[in-house]
Amino acid sequence: MGHDCDGTVSNTISDTRNSLLLRLPDRADIDAWDQFVDVYQPLIFRLARSKGFQEADANDIVQEVLLAVSKSIHRWDHEPNKGRFRDWLYKIARNLMINFLTRRKHLPLGQGGTDLVRLLNDQVDPNHEDSAASREFDIEYRRQLYMIAARHVRHDVRVTTWQAFQRTSIEGLSIAEAAQVLAMSEGTVVVARCRVLARLRDTVKRLEGESPNEK
């Protein structure tokens, strides 16, 4: 029997759903902010760490970015032709990282502080479709969504079903090798793997809340 599932987990992720963004200006909407933080807090933290910030400083930057978003989200234009939300968010994070470094009390003189400022200042405009910085941010966003989806799906399937997916799709074992390790038939491994992939696709779509107005 073939080992291919009916489709693969798509790498094309739309921008944050408009329905969630429209709810964020209401600071009393705890559920909307919980969803937003679940996706973007780790994303901003990894971005700061990738630019050379220490863990404590990266955590401080995350809080500053989230606070800035909460204060300015009502000014972000949701129209598709006005640019993507992630590009707007990236610019906020980038500017706050530069501000953080240039504050006298935080500037790590003699420890690469000037180099970090130069690195951030030299980033290509994230509104440009070929921006390396924008692509990096998109990759991290995509990774975070699948991590969240995997967390949900893992608790919704049987242990052996998840193990079949993990052995083949994450650890890279062949179907035959996974079947031997898990004491399952190859057919069962294929079915389990495809079932998890399908659930991941569905969960990511649900998290994104795909709509015709999204980019």
C-alpha positions in Angstrom: 0.0 0.0 0.0 1.2 3.6 -0.6 2.6 5.6 2.2 1.4 9.0 1.1 -1.5 10.8 2.9 -4.2 12.7 1.0 -2.4 16.0 1.1 0.3 17.4 3.4 0.3 20.0 6.1 0.2 23.2 4.2 3.0 25.7 4.6 0.8 28.6 3.5 -0.5 30.4 6.6 -2.7 33.4 6.2 -2.3 36.5 8.3 -3.9 36.7 11.8 -7.6 36.4 11.3 -9.5 39.7 11.1 -12.2 38.5 13.6 -9.6 38.2 16.3 -8.0 41.6 15.4 -11.4 43.3 15.6 -11.8 42.0 19.1 -8.5 43.1 20.4 -9.4 46.8 20.9 -11.7 45.6 23.6 -9.3 45.1 26.5 -12.0 43.3 28.4 -12.1 40.5 25.8 -9.8 38.2 27.8 -10.3 35.3 25.5 -9.2 37.3 22.4 -6.1 38.5 24.2 -5.3 35.0 25.5 -5.4 33.7 21.9 -3.2 36.6 20.7 -0.6 36.1 23.5 -0.6 32.3 23.0 0.6 32.8 19.4 2.7 36.0 19.6 4.4 36.0 23.0 6.7 33.0 22.1 7.2 34.4 18.6 8.4 37.9 19.8 10.6 36.2 22.5 12.3 34.0 19.9 12.7 37.1 17.6 14.5 39.0 20.4 16.7 36.1 21.3 17.6 35.6 17.6 18.8 39.2 17.6 21.2 38.6 20.5 19.2 39.7 23.5 19.6 37.9 26.8 16.6 36.0 28.2 15.6 38.5 30.8 15.9 41.4 28.3 13.9 39.4 25.7 11.1 38.9 28.2 11.1 42.6 29.0 10.8 43.3 25.2 7.9 40.9 24.9 6.0 42.8 27.6 6.7 46.1 26.0 5.6 44.9 22.6 2.3 43.5 24.0 1.7 46.7 25.9 2.3 48.8 22.7 -0.1 46.6 20.7 -2.8 46.9 23.3 -2.4 50.7 23.1 -2.3 51.0 19.4 -4.3 48.1 17.9 -7.3 50.4 17.4 -5.2 52.4 14.9 -4.2 49.4 12.8 -6.1 49.3 9.5 -7.7 46.0 8.7 -8.2 46.6 5.0 -6.3 44.0 2.9 -4.6 46.7 0.8 -3.1 48.4 3.8 -0.5 45.7 4.5 -0.3 42.7 6.8 -0.8 42.7 10.5 2.5 40.7 11.1 4.5 43.4 9.2 3.0 46.1 11.4 3.7 44.0 14.5 7.3 43.3 13.4 7.9 47.1 13.0 6.7 47.6 16.6 9.0 44.9 17.9 12.0 46.1 15.9 11.5 49.7 17.0 11.1 48.7 20.7 14.2 46.5 20.5 16.2 49.5 19.2 14.8 51.7 21.8 15.6 49.1 24.5 19.2 49.0 23.4 19.7 52.7 23.1 18.5 53.5 26.6 21.6 54.3 28.6 20.9 51.9 31.4 20.4 49.0 29.1 23.1 49.6 26.5 25.6 46.8 26.8 28.7 48.8 26.1 31.6 46.7 25.1 29.4 43.7 24.7 28.1 44.1 21.2 25.4 46.7 21.9 26.4 48.9 19.0 26.5 45.9 16.7 23.0 44.9 17.7 21.7 48.4 17.1 23.3 48.4 13.7 21.9 45.0 12.9 18.3 46.1 13.7 18.7 49.4 11.9 19.9 47.6 8.8 16.9 45.3 8.6 15.1 45.5 5.2 11.7 47.2 5.4 9.4 44.4 6.4 6.7 45.9 4.2 8.7 44.8 1.2 7.6 41.4 0.0 11.2 40.2 -0.4 12.2 41.3 3.1 14.4 38.6 4.7 13.2 39.9 8.1 9.6 39.5 7.1 10.2 36.0 5.9 11.9 35.1 9.1 9.0 36.4 11.1 6.6 34.5 9.0 8.5 31.3 9.5 8.5 31.7 13.3 4.8 32.5 13.1 4.1 29.4 11.1 6.2 27.3 13.5 4.3 28.7 16.5 0.9 27.9 15.0 1.9 24.3 14.3 3.2 24.0 17.9 -0.1 25.2 19.2 -2.0 22.8 16.8 0.2 19.9 17.8 -0.5 20.6 21.5 -4.2 20.4 20.8 -4.1 17.4 18.6 -1.8 15.3 20.8 -4.4 15.4 23.5 -7.2 14.5 21.1 -5.8 11.3 19.7 -4.7 8.0 21.1 -1.1 7.7 22.4 -0.2 5.1 19.7 -1.7 7.3 17.0 0.5 10.3 18.1 3.5 8.1 18.4 3.1 6.8 14.8 3.0 10.4 13.6 5.9 11.5 15.8 8.2 8.6 14.7 7.6 9.2 11.0 7.0 12.9 10.6 9.2 14.3 13.4 11.9 11.8 14.1 12.1 10.8 10.4 11.7 7.0 10.7 10.4 5.1 7.7 7.0 3.5 7.9 8.6 0.1 8.2 11.0 1.3 11.0 8.2 3.0 12.9 6.0 -0.1 12.6 8.7 -2.3 14.0 9.5 0.1 16.9 5.8 0.5 17.8 4.8 -3.1 17.2 2.2 -2.0 14.7 1.5 -3.0 11.1 2.7 -0.6 8.4 -0.9 0.0 7.4 -1.8 1.1 10.9 1.2 3.4 11.0 0.2 5.1 7.7 -3.4 5.5 8.8 -2.4 7.0 12.2 0.1 9.4 10.6 -2.4 10.6 8.0 -5.1 11.0 10.7 -2.8 13.3 12.8 -1.8 15.3 9.7 -5.4 15.8 8.8 -6.2 17.0 12.3 -3.2 19.4 12.3 -4.5 20.9 9.0 -8.0 21.3 10.5 -6.7 22.8 13.8 -4.5 25.3 12.0 -7.4 26.4 9.9 -9.5 26.8 13.0 -6.8 28.8 14.7 -6.5 31.0 11.6 -10.3 31.3 11.1 -9.7 31.6 7.4 -12.0 34.1 5.6 -12.1 35.8 2.2 -10.9 39.0 3.7 -7.6 37.7 4.9 -4.2 37.8 3.1 
